[in-house]
């Protein structure tokens, strides 16, 4: 395995698929801490290694990059720190990154990353319950992106849907303002812009039946695709994609359905990552259709 350094993180494992290169931490995490599409800079935001002010006793640190989390947020279980070394194992098709069960949370996390060629990776996230009791949770794949870009969330509007029943839902977090200028409401897409001058955060969630979310920044994009099950129960009032932004970064997130995990049971969540390069500036929803409609999973 080839190793590399990303800012303060040494001994990161590097994986390559076409012109898309990623780097994964091994001393903490795991975190996909580096992402490079063509000759781009790092598409992820690397954060200072500092504990959150209200989580100091638990040692939780954000680090940045892409991480496996669990939804809904339940303190302290969700905030188990990923500060220990990762067990790294080569497989026939990729690399497995396994964290040990967290001391007080009892959750074992694992991410298997497989290059698929053509600027595409498969990330298989698993959470295993190592406690002695059942836990309800959803695997949550959360990517902290570099500032300056825009999240693209597809809406699905079926022409065959009953006009008298609800069809889709948009969820706001308590601190979010529906009139926030970073939010752009389109007919077929919802955009959330990252603005480093913004004073307040903003977060929204959506039941994206089209099965993907993307982040576009400086001519490149990361598209994260995942399966959507219309019959399943998703967390956060039915969200399978979410996006959060503040002055420092923007997150694009996908979630699996809720699972009740008995002791020893595992929940899985798979994302397909596609890196796009050479993108012109987005000027209309037609531009989004031209570049992203190919990722749709719904008619």
N, C-alpha and C positions, 0 to 999 in steps of 0.2 A: 504494500500500500504506500502511495506517495503521501507525504505529510507536508504541511505548509504552515505559515504563520499569518494570522489575520489580526492586525493591530496588536493588542496585548495578549492574544490567545496563541500559545505555542502548541505544537504537535497536533494540529488539525488534520484530519484525513480529507484528502482531496478526491473528488469523483468528477468524471467528465463524461458528458453526453453531447456529441457533436460540438457546437460552439458554446455550449452552456457548461459552466464549471462551478461547482459548489465546494465549500469547505465546512467540515463538521468538527466541533470541539470534542476532545477526549478527556481533558482534565476536569471539566465540569459538564453538566448538561445531561443529555446531549442537546446542542444547539447547532442548527445550520447557520453559521455565523458569517459566511461569505457566499456571495452569489454574483457571477460575472457572465454576462451574455455578450458574446463577441468581444469587443474591446471596451465594454462598459466598465465603469467603476462598480463598487459594491452596491448591489441593489438593496441590501439590508442595512438597517441602522444598528451599529454596535454601540452599546450604552456603557457608561462608566460603571465599574464594578463597585456598587455601593448598595447597602441594604435600604429597603424602603423604610421611611421614618416610623411607621406604625407596625412594622414587621421585624424590627431589629432583633427581638428575642428569638425569632425563628430562623434568622439568617437568610431570609428570602431575598434574592437578587434577580433583577430582570435580565441582565446580560445583553438583551437584544437578539436579533436574528429570529429564526424560526424555532418554536418549541412545541412540545406536546403538553397539554394541560387537560383539565377536566371541568366540565360544566354540570350543574350550576356551581358558582363560586360558593364554597363553604369553608369558613375559617375555623380551625387552622388547616383542615385537610388539603384544600386546594393549594395552599401556600407552602407546601413542603419544599424545602430548598433542593435545588439540583446542583449542589456544590461539590459532590464527590466525583472521583474519576469514573469514567464510563468503561464498561467491558466491550471491547471492539472485536468482532469476529467476521472474517471474510466468509461469504457464502458463494455458491456457484454463480450467482447472478448479481451480487452486490455486496453490501456491507451492513452488518447488524450492529446497532448501538444500544446497549442495555444498561439501564441504571438500576442500582440496588433499591429495594423497598425503602421508602422514606421512614425515618425512625418513628415518628408519631402519626404518620398518615397511613402507613401500611400499603402504599400503592407502588407497584412496580411498572416502570415505563420502558418501552422498547420502540425504536424506530429502525426499520429496515429500508435502506435506500438502494434502488436498482436503476442504473442507467438504461434507458430504452432506445437510445439513438435519436438522432434528429432533434436535438435540443429538448429532450423529454426525460423526466425521471418519474419513477413510481416510489412514493413514500408510504409504507405500511406502518401505521401507528397502532400500538396495542397497549392497553392498560389492564393489569392483572391485580385482582383483589387479594392481597396477602394478609388481610385481617381475619379475625375469627367471626365476623358478622357480615351480613349482606349490606351492600352499598348501592345506591342509585346514582348513576352518573352517565355522562356522554363524553367520549373522547373529543378533544377540542384542539384543532391544529391552528396555531396562531403565529402569524408572520409579521414581524416588526420591520417595516420598510423604511428606506432612506427618505428624507424630506424632499419636497418639491414636486411630488407627483399627484396623481388622482386615482382613486379606487373606482372601478367600474362594476356595478352590480346589475345583472340582467333581470328585467321583469318578464314574466310569462303571462301573456294575455291570450287565452284560448278563445277562438271564435265559436267553439262548440259549448262553452261554459253556459250554465243556466244563468240568465240575467237577473234572477231573483234571489240568488244565494251568494255569500261571500266567495271571493275568488283568490285573493292574495292579501297579505298583511305586511305592514311596515311597522317596526317596533322602535320606539325611542327610549333611550335611557333618561333617567331623571334630570341629568344636567344638560341634556340636548335641547336645542331650540329649533323647532321646525322651520323657522325663518332664517336660520344660520346661512350666510352667503356661501359657505363651503358646500352646502347641499344644492345639487342641481337636479330638479325633477323633470325627467323626460317621459315620453310616451312608452318607450320600451326599455329604458335604462335609468338607473339612479346613479349619480356621481357624487363622490365625497372627495373634496380637494384638501390637500395638506397645505397649511398656511403657517409659516413660522412666526408670523406676527400676531396670530390669534391668541386671545387672552384666556379663553375657556375651551375645554375639550368638547367633543361631539362624538356620539356613537349611535349607530342605527343597526337594526337587524332585519332580515328579510327571509321569507320562505321562497328561495330561488329555485323553482322547479327546473330551470334550464341547467342547473348543476355546476355552476362555476362562479368565480369571482376573480378579478384581475386588478393589477396595479400598473399604471403606465407612468414612466418617468424618464425624461431625457432621451426619448426615442426608442426605449426598450420596455418590455412588459413581461411580468410574471403572471401567467394564467394558472390558477389552481382549480382543478376539476375534481368533483366527487359525486358519488351516486346520491340521488334524492329519492326517498321513498314517501310517496304521498299518503300512505296508510300509517306511517310511523309517527310516534310522538317525539318531537324535538324540544330541546330546552328553550328558555327565554321566550315563552309565548309562541313557540313554533318556528324558531329561526334555524336555518341550516347554513346561512352565511351571515357574517357580521363585519362591521368596519368601525374602527375607532381612530380618532385623530386628535392630536394636541400640537403644541408648538414645536415639538422635537421630532415627531415621526407620525406614521400612519400604519395601522394594522389591517391586514386582510385575514379573515378567519373563516374556517369551515368547521361544522359540527356534525357529529354522527347522531343518530337517534339515542334517546335515553335507554339505558340498560339497568336492570337490577342484577348486580353481580353477586353471586354467592361466593363464599370463600374459595379461592383457587380458580375462579372463572375469569375469563378474559373477554374484553370488548375490543373490536377492531375498527379502524377508520383509515381508508385509503384515499390519498390524494395523488393525482397525476399533475406534475408540474411541466409546463411548457414555457420556454423562453423565446420571446419574439424580439427581433432587432430591426432597425431601419424603419421605425414607425414614424410617419409624418404627424404633425400636430392634429389633435382631434378637433374638428370644426363642427360636426353635426352627428346625429344619431346614425345617419347613413354611413359615416366613416366607421363608427363602431360596428355596424352590421358587416361591413366589408372585411373587418379584421377579426371579429370575435364570434360571429354567428356560427362558425364551423365548430365551436366548442359546445353548442347546445345539445342537451340530452332530451329535450321535450319538443314535440311538434308544435 
